[in-house]
Amino acid sequence: MLLVLVAACGSSDGSGEMVLGGSLTGEANGSTFSGKFGFAGTHDGKPIIAIGEANLDCGADPAHSEVHGIGAMVTNFSYDMTVAQPDAFVEVFRYQGTQYSLGGSDGVLTLTEVTPDTVAGTVDFDYAAGSGGDSYSAHGDFILTRCP
């Protein structure tokens, strides 16, 4: 899935939108991350959540190599539902130097609070590509700035 995000929020200069709270952590092929930067927004009218150690802000595109670092992106969900959404699509990405890796599949997103300014919830996601293959995961809770 390739996305180009154009949105205005607290930060769009590549410095990253600080996570407001939570303990989300994840892994991409042995490299671990925690939720330090992230945002909740929309692209083409569809919701997106991005969180990780990468320079994520409302103008970032986690699906392209402009985002250096590691994190998770969640799509295919609704901000209108504060229940478990087991068909959310979770992608864990890692970009270092010229190497970009991405693993994604259905995960569970549960939104616990959605306001005009913030989005809070949990993610539960594990993906492994066969025996000895690539592995990706993201688990935990978050509170993010909601981009307009």
PyMOL commands that set and color helices and strands:
alter all, ss='L'
color gray80, all
select strands_A, chain A and resi 21-22+25-28+31-34+37-43+46-52+69-75+84-96+99-114+118-128+135-145
alter strands_A, ss='S'
color yellow, strands_A
deselect
rebuild
show_as cartoon
